[in-house]
Amino acid sequence: MSPSPREATAEGPRSICICVDDFGMGHAINEAALVLAERERISAVGCMVRRAAWLSGARLLRRLDRQRTDIGLHLDLTRPAVPGGREPGLLALLLAPRL
């Protein structure tokens, strides 16, 4: 068995957050993130809510134990997926209802 990300040292407890980014970018990325979270190999998932696989993946995030896996917003500053598409504003994303 490999060591846990949270281990005690001589100085006291230490922790590390291992986050999978790009959830929502593609179905394979979504599935890999979910499998890693369910196997407790990661501690967080960063979501790209303006990408093609976000809507189908968002429902699947509910199966994760929120006590073990943090779910957050991956701030995406890349160009829109559709050429000439509208750049999303951050305010709308911040005010959107939670999962």
Protein Blocks (a to p, Z undefined) as FASTA:
>chain_A
ZZdfbdcdfkbccddddddehihjamklmmmmmmmmmnopafbdcddfkbfklmmmmmmm
mmpcfklpccdddddfbdcfbghiacddfklmmmpccZZ
